Amino acid sequence: MASRVLNLVLLLCVGAVFGMIGTVAHQSTFEMLSIGVPWGIAVSLFGIACLLAGIRLVTTDRMPTLLAAIGVLAAIALFSFKSAGGSVLVPDNTLGKVWVVAPVVIAALVVAWPRLRTPGGGRPARRVTGERVN
């Protein structure tokens, strides 16, 4: 029981780290042919999607994925407010609005997705002793 609680707390923290890094990086762009390419939001959303989908595929229940998603969304919500010094990490522009909405949609889809495999792997049980199974 203690290891399960520790695992869930760590997943919450990992989700929060992904949310923090994505919040800082989502406004990053580079110029290509005089067009700004928003690589930061693409990489951040891809990272969140991979994190949540990976946890969902590895575990048999939704709780670990839900806690990682809560960590991501809590970090985004926390850093969306104006800081004490007046700086803003999520400005009121298109990338900021996408950053606030898209992780919620990704988290909802991944958490609500049905289980793709059975706990036993979907294969019938086989004896290792060499005896024939009828």
Secondary structure, 3 states (H helix, E strand, C coil): CHHHHHHHHHHHHHHHHHHHHHHHHCCCCEEECCEEECHHHHHHHHHHHHHHHHHHHHCCCCHHHHHHHHHHHHHHHHHHCCCCCCCCCCCCCHHHHHHHHHHHHHHHHHHHCCCCCCCCCCCCCCCCCCCCCC
